[in-house]
Amino acid sequence: MLFQNRQLFPEEIPIAESVSFSPIDSKYLSVLQLLWCIVLSVILIILALPYFFISELQTAPWILAGSSLFLFTAFAIILTGLKSLKRKGYAIRQHDLIYRSGWLFQSINIVPFSRIQHVAVNSGPLDRKYGLAKVSFFTAAGEVMDIAIPGLPLDEAYRIKEFVMTSIKSATENERLD
């Protein structure tokens, strides 16, 4: 087989953002909201404990400061999560997987199937309550997952895993034949 490496000019390069992305399941917002409630409850308890045990903190300025900090944190977490969730999306193409995420710091990750070594489907307690799962893709390049797509319906997560694993297997077999 003759190796070819034709030069591409900027106007010939495909644009990843022109791909039609599939959104994350809307039920994932409920999972995030429950997680936010847990996190904010812990923050509220941490802020409230000194108030009950240190009498100097039981004044209006400290109460106002603690309440403001709590409300700001709650607002920031919820707003960031909502905006970020709208941006999350994935696309599966013939030879690769694309995952888009981020609101303030946006990223698009593309992983060719030929680089994926392992695929895992994970589902935590809140995910299971809503029938959701996260699919994680691992490559040889790192010790941690390269892409994780959260908020997928469980059956869709397993379909994606099977498709990617089948694609990896067929690509590996084709390489052996060459």
Protein Blocks (a to p, Z undefined) as FASTA:
>chain_A
ZZddddddfklpccfklpccddddfklmmmmmmmmmmmmmmmmmmmmmmmmmmmklmcfk
lmmmmmmmmmmmmmmmmmmmmmmmmmgccdddfkbccddedjklgcdddddfklpmbdcd
dddfklmmnopacdddddfkbmbdfbdcehiafklmmmmmmmmmmmmmmmmmmmmmZZ
